[in-house]
Amino acid sequence: MNQFKTMDDLRVYLNEMNRWFARPIVKGEHPTLYDNPNSSNKELICGIQRDDYIFSVCGNWILPSREHGLSFSSHWQHLKGIYRMKSKRNPGKAVDVYWVLENADIPEGLEFVVDPTDRKNQHYHLCATRRMLATELRSKLEWVADRMSVIYDAQRAL
């Protein structure tokens, strides 16, 4: 790995590699879970937004879907737009960008899938590809978060 002097250097390096996926996160929040009840206005189960995945009626199981999952950007323009939205909704708070490369070791049962509603193929979901307990998905999302790189206070970078 190289030492990068500018974000342009990093962009060139990432363009030469496989696809990457990134999520802007308000400083202090978890990159893949909603552990702070104030971080989401949606219903949470095990720190997972009910709207992000398809839950069974009882809420204990995650059902496979290639159209639902945790949102990630895969293009600088898309990432910048999401970053701006997060910054406006959280004035005065730093927003970090967590990212992972496509060829990273994603846990079995999860897969990055392009959002079928995105014509530019810049928005992806980290989807569940098989039925699993919500607690199992939570541990897999924690595993992914532990392996993500971070750009702290990404305003200067974007």
N, C-alpha and C positions, 0 to 999 in steps of 0.2 A: 504494500500500500504506500502511496505517496503522501507527502505533506502538501496541502493545497494552500496557495497564497490568496486566491480569490474564489468566489462562488462560480465564476466562469470556468475556472480550472476544474472544479468539481462537476459542473454540467457536462463539460467535454468528456471527462472520465466516465460519468454515468451513461452518457450516450453510447459509449463504446461497449458498455456492459449490457446484460440483459435488462429487461424492464424492472423498474423500481416502483414502490408504492409508499405513499406518505400520508400522514395525518397531522394537521395542526391541532395542538392541544394547549389549553390555557395552563400556564405554569401552576404546578401543584396538583393537577388532575392526572389520573391514570391514562396511559395512552390507548388502552383497549377496553377498559371497564368504566362504569359510572359508579364509583364507590361513594362519591359525595352526592347525597340526595338532592342538593341544589344544582348539580351539574346538568340535570335533565328535567324537563317538565313532563316527561313520559313515564309510564309505569315501568318499574325496574324489577327484574327477577334475578337474583344472584349477581347483581351489578351489571346486568345485560338489559338494554332497552327492549321492551316487548316488541316494538315496531321493527327492530333491526333483524330479528330472526322469526321464524314461524314456530310458535310454541304449541304444544298440545293443549287441550282444553284445561287440564289440571295444572298446567304451567311447569311440570317437572321435566318434560322432554322437549328437545329441539328436533324439528322435522327437517329433512333435507330440502333445500331450495336453491336453485341457481339464480334466483331473482332477489334474494334477501341476504343480508349480511352486514358486517361492519364496513363503513365507507372508507375508501382510500382514493387518493389522486394518483395518477400515473403520468402526469404531464405538468410542466412548470406553470402553464397558464391556468389550468384547473386548480392547482395547488395555491397559486396566488389569489384566486377568487375566493376560495374557501378560507384562506388565511385572513383576507380583508374582512370577510363576514364575521369570523371569530373575534377579530380585533374590535370591530364596531360593537359587537354584543357584550364585550368585556373591556370597557374603556379603562385605561390605566394599568391593565394587567399584561404581563409579557405572555406571548404565545410562542411555544416551542414547536418544532416540526420533528416528529418521529418518523423514521423511514426504514425500509427493509428492501433488499433486492429480491427479485422474483426467484432466483435460484437458491434462496435461503431455505433451510430445512423447516418447512411448515409442518405442523403435526398432522398425522393421519386423520382424515375426516374433515379437514379444512382445505379450501382451495380458493385462489384469487380468480374471480370471474368478472368479465366486463359487464357493466350495468346495461341490460338490454334496452333501456330507455335513452342511453347516451349515444348519439349518432357519431360523436368524435372519438369514441373509445378512450376517453381520458379518465373516466370514473369507474372504479372497480369495487366489488364487494368481496370481503373475506367470508365465503359461504360455507355452510355446513353441507357436506356431501353424503352424510349418513345420519341416521337417527342416533341421538346421544342424550344423556341426561344433561340438564342445564348446568349442574355442578361440574360435569366433565367439560362442557364448552368453556365454562369460566376458567378452569385450570389450563385449558389449551390457549385461551386468550392471554392469560398471565404468562404462559411460556413464550408466546410470540412477543409480548411486550418486553420481556427480559432480554430478547435478542435484537431489539430494534436500536438503531443508532439515533442520535438526537442532535438537532441544531438548536442550541439555546437562544431564546429571544431572537427569532428568525427574521425580525423586521429588517435588519441590515442585510440579510442574505437575499431576501425576496424583493 
